């Protein structure tokens, strides 16, 4: 089981429930469901801090609804998956025993490696199916 992510606010140790992203070009703060992965330039917030969030003067806050039901894939998700599968079929497989340290998931040092992550291609990640 992966560790619970905590609120990004200083001195707050509550579990994160939402992710905040800033779109500087549009002067917009977007608050949505907790992202699958902790990403740089995004902030995970607990329920209290996400409810009290305000943006600088002249900025807009967009609050995306948190859906508690199972996620359904969108057309874009399915197309991205199909493209990733096609590309993977064209890419020759490497011998895993010949992996170099720079090939590690998460960068040259292998930090931020997720045991659920099987492969990575650009911003797309292939995850193991959760065991039930």
trRosetta pair geometry for C-beta under 8 A, 3 or more apart (Angstrom, degrees):
i j d omega theta_ij theta_ji phi_ij phi_ji
2 114 7.4 -7 -103 -146 131 95
2 115 7.9 -170 -81 39 91 99
2 116 7.4 -57 -51 -13 123 123
4 15 5.0 -54 167 -119 126 108
4 16 7.8 166 164 28 80 77
5 15 7.1 88 75 -158 53 69
5 16 4.5 -39 105 31 97 126
5 34 7.2 158 59 -162 131 126
5 38 5.9 167 -122 -67 137 113
5 44 5.1 -58 139 162 125 172
6 12 7.3 166 165 109 98 75
6 13 5.7 -43 -151 -154 131 47
6 14 7.0 127 -153 75 77 32
6 15 6.5 -76 -108 -110 51 35
6 16 6.0 99 149 -28 9 94
6 44 7.2 112 88 96 32 125
6 46 7.9 -20 -173 -61 56 101
7 12 4.1 -47 86 112 132 120
7 13 7.2 -126 37 -87 98 1
7 14 5.1 34 -14 64 125 80
7 15 7.4 73 -33 104 81 10
7 16 5.3 156 -77 -81 49 76
7 44 6.3 -137 -122 111 32 81
7 45 5.5 37 -137 -146 89 37
7 46 3.9 -47 -72 -24 127 95
7 49 5.7 116 -154 19 132 142
8 12 7.9 16 67 62 26 115
8 16 7.3 49 -21 -95 76 125
8 20 7.9 -117 38 38 136 111
8 43 4.2 -117 50 -159 158 86
8 44 5.2 125 -30 52 99 64
8 45 6.4 -55 29 -73 92 60
9 12 4.2 38 78 15 101 133
9 45 6.8 58 -24 -123 104 80
9 46 7.5 -79 23 14 116 98
9 49 5.1 -163 -23 -106 143 157
12 46 6.1 -133 159 1 129 130
12 49 6.5 18 -148 -41 175 135
14 46 3.7 49 94 -112 120 152
14 47 7.5 -91 141 24 140 75
14 48 6.9 79 46 21 165 110
15 46 6.3 105 74 -114 40 92
16 19 7.5 54 166 -73 125 66
16 34 5.7 122 125 -116 98 119
16 44 3.4 -9 -138 160 155 112
16 45 6.1 91 -139 54 86 18
16 46 6.0 -90 -102 -73 40 53
17 34 5.8 -103 -176 -48 24 115
17 45 7.2 -53 51 95 68 63
17 46 6.2 60 8 -154 94 37
17 47 4.9 22 32 -63 147 77
17 50 6.4 -103 74 2 96 148
17 66 7.7 0 156 -119 97 158
18 31 5.5 24 162 -178 132 91
18 32 6.5 162 -159 85 88 25
18 33 6.5 -87 -120 -130 64 18
18 34 5.9 -92 -88 -63 16 66
18 44 7.3 150 82 -157 42 55
18 45 5.0 -26 70 62 93 95
18 47 7.6 107 -6 -95 107 47
18 50 4.1 87 39 -109 142 149
18 66 7.1 -91 -93 -77 96 126
19 31 7.5 168 83 -149 39 51
19 32 5.9 -23 61 67 85 77
19 33 7.0 8 18 99 94 35
19 34 5.5 111 -31 -133 94 37
19 35 4.2 42 -49 -16 165 94
19 39 7.9 57 -162 31 138 102
19 42 5.3 6 -177 169 108 121
19 43 7.0 147 -159 76 58 42
19 44 5.6 -31 -100 -98 71 62
19 45 7.4 163 -97 15 20 81
20 29 6.3 -10 -166 -178 101 100
20 30 7.2 152 -155 80 50 50
20 31 5.2 -15 -100 -99 77 77
20 42 6.7 157 76 -168 49 68
20 43 4.4 -20 59 64 104 97
20 44 7.7 -167 16 -77 79 14
20 45 5.7 54 -20 -17 112 122
20 50 7.5 -164 -56 -112 105 84
20 53 6.8 -179 -99 -125 134 148
21 29 7.6 157 81 -161 40 54
21 30 4.9 -17 64 62 91 101
21 32 7.6 -12 13 18 106 104
21 41 7.3 52 -136 127 81 84
21 42 5.0 -28 -87 -113 85 91
21 43 7.8 178 -70 23 41 71
22 28 7.4 154 -159 88 53 51
22 29 5.5 -28 -104 -106 71 69
22 30 7.6 177 -90 18 20 76
22 41 7.6 -104 41 172 91 90
23 26 4.6 4 117 41 115 105
23 27 7.7 -38 92 27 77 14
23 28 4.4 -2 56 63 108 99
23 29 7.7 -163 21 -80 73 22
23 30 6.3 54 -15 -16 107 111
24 27 7.2 23 -164 -76 36 44
26 60 7.7 -55 139 43 96 112
27 58 6.0 -56 177 129 147 88
27 59 4.6 -132 166 -109 87 70
27 60 6.7 87 110 12 82 78
28 55 7.9 -39 -153 -137 30 161
28 59 6.5 168 -91 -169 25 85
28 60 5.0 -21 -112 67 80 92
28 61 7.6 151 -163 -96 65 22
28 62 5.9 18 -177 -7 115 110
29 53 7.1 -151 127 161 141 124
29 55 4.5 -166 7 -97 130 120
29 59 6.0 56 -13 153 96 128
29 60 7.4 -167 28 93 68 45
29 61 4.9 -21 68 -111 102 71
29 62 7.2 179 86 25 48 69
30 61 8.0 162 -87 -163 26 52
30 62 4.8 -16 -111 67 72 107
30 64 6.8 34 -177 -21 92 108
31 45 7.4 -36 -138 38 109 138
31 50 5.9 144 -170 -154 132 95
31 53 5.9 147 -71 61 150 165
31 61 6.6 8 0 -175 112 98
31 62 7.1 174 26 87 67 54
31 63 5.0 -16 69 -112 105 67
31 64 6.8 -163 93 21 51 76
32 35 7.8 72 86 -61 103 76
32 63 7.7 159 -78 -164 51 41
32 64 3.6 10 -108 47 92 130
32 66 7.5 146 -176 -81 53 73
33 64 6.8 -80 -11 99 73 114
33 66 4.8 127 -87 -123 90 81
33 67 7.1 -54 -61 31 143 69
34 44 6.5 42 -133 -136 92 101
35 38 7.2 132 80 -89 114 28
35 39 6.0 -53 121 -1 161 108
35 42 6.2 29 -3 136 150 158
35 44 7.5 -110 31 -88 93 94
37 114 7.2 -90 -110 -56 113 149
37 125 7.6 87 -31 4 143 161
38 42 7.4 -166 -165 77 52 107
38 44 6.4 -59 -113 -31 92 128
39 42 4.5 51 71 19 96 126
45 49 4.3 -127 -165 93 106 111
45 50 4.3 138 108 -63 124 85
45 53 7.0 9 -166 -66 173 120
46 49 5.2 82 52 19 77 100
46 50 6.8 -148 89 -8 34 93
47 50 5.8 -59 -141 40 27 109
47 51 6.3 27 160 -20 64 108
48 51 6.1 -60 -151 35 26 108
48 52 6.4 5 159 -2 63 114
49 52 6.0 -65 -140 48 32 101
49 53 6.7 64 154 -62 63 84
50 53 5.8 -18 -155 -23 34 119
53 61 6.4 148 117 -139 108 144
54 61 7.3 -100 -144 -48 32 144
55 59 3.7 -115 145 95 124 120
55 60 6.8 -1 63 76 160 9
55 61 4.8 -175 -20 -60 122 93
56 59 4.8 75 61 0 74 126
67 71 7.1 117 88 -91 127 67
73 77 4.2 -132 -161 90 89 134
73 78 5.3 102 140 -54 127 86
73 81 7.6 -27 -153 -9 144 140
74 77 4.8 104 49 3 70 101
74 78 7.2 -138 95 -2 39 86
75 78 5.8 -56 -148 38 32 109
75 79 6.2 31 154 -18 66 107
76 79 5.7 -55 -145 38 31 110
76 80 6.2 32 156 -19 65 107
77 80 5.8 -57 -148 37 28 110
77 81 6.3 29 153 -19 64 107
78 81 5.6 -53 -147 37 32 113
78 82 6.3 33 154 -19 65 105
79 82 5.7 -53 -146 37 32 111
79 83 6.3 31 155 -17 65 106
80 83 5.8 -55 -147 38 31 110
80 84 6.3 31 154 -20 65 107
80 124 6.5 -176 165 -99 112 128
81 84 5.7 -55 -147 36 30 111
81 85 6.4 30 155 -19 65 105
82 85 5.8 -54 -148 35 31 111
82 86 6.4 32 153 -19 64 105
83 86 5.7 -52 -147 36 32 112
83 87 6.3 30 155 -17 65 107
84 87 5.8 -55 -146 39 31 110
84 88 6.2 32 154 -21 65 107
84 121 6.0 154 -137 58 100 141
84 124 5.3 -138 -95 140 137 161
84 126 7.5 174 153 -69 139 102
85 88 5.7 -54 -144 37 30 111
85 89 6.4 33 154 -23 63 104
86 89 5.8 -56 -153 32 30 112
86 90 6.7 21 152 -13 64 107
87 90 5.8 -60 -152 39 35 107
87 91 6.2 32 153 -23 69 109
87 121 6.7 135 101 -176 137 159
88 91 5.7 -54 -140 34 33 111
88 119 7.7 90 -112 109 126 160
88 121 7.4 -116 -70 -50 90 151
94 98 6.4 -118 168 69 98 109
94 99 7.3 104 121 -80 127 72
95 98 4.3 65 80 7 103 112
96 99 5.8 -10 -167 -30 50 112
99 103 4.6 -123 -162 72 90 138
99 104 7.5 100 158 -67 123 61
100 103 5.1 104 56 -6 70 103
101 104 6.0 -21 -170 -16 48 114
101 108 6.4 47 129 -175 91 68
101 109 7.7 3 168 -111 107 27
101 110 6.9 -88 -163 -33 76 109
102 108 4.8 -20 -117 -119 69 82
104 107 7.1 -17 85 75 93 37
104 108 7.1 80 44 -166 103 16
104 109 7.2 -86 71 100 139 22
104 110 3.3 -54 150 -90 153 88
104 113 6.5 -64 169 -79 100 124
105 110 6.7 55 55 -142 57 67
105 112 7.5 -117 126 97 82 76
105 113 4.6 103 78 -121 104 84
105 114 6.9 -94 131 29 141 68
105 117 5.5 142 -159 101 157 132
105 120 6.0 126 -128 -9 91 129
106 109 7.7 -62 109 74 98 70
106 110 5.9 68 65 -170 107 29
106 111 5.2 -132 135 83 128 44
106 112 3.6 173 -143 72 130 89
106 113 4.8 -115 3 -63 134 58
106 114 7.7 133 -57 -10 118 72
107 110 7.0 -123 72 -40 64 18
107 111 6.1 -17 55 45 114 82
107 112 6.9 63 11 38 105 112
110 113 5.3 -9 174 -41 78 126
113 117 7.1 -135 -169 52 61 122
114 117 4.1 84 71 -8 101 109
116 127 4.9 9 147 -154 98 98
116 128 5.2 -123 -156 35 63 95
116 130 7.8 -8 -132 -82 125 75
117 120 6.5 12 177 -56 123 98
117 125 5.4 -60 -130 -171 105 117
117 126 7.2 99 -162 72 62 54
117 127 6.0 -48 -99 -101 47 68
117 128 7.9 -82 -35 -8 8 82
118 126 4.6 -62 64 105 103 100
118 127 6.4 151 1 -127 92 13
118 128 5.7 122 -51 -56 107 73
119 125 7.4 167 88 -158 49 51
119 126 4.3 18 51 39 88 121
120 124 7.1 159 -158 88 53 55
120 125 5.2 -17 -106 -108 80 72
120 126 7.3 -139 -68 17 37 77
121 124 5.0 -12 67 65 85 104
121 126 7.7 48 1 -22 97 100
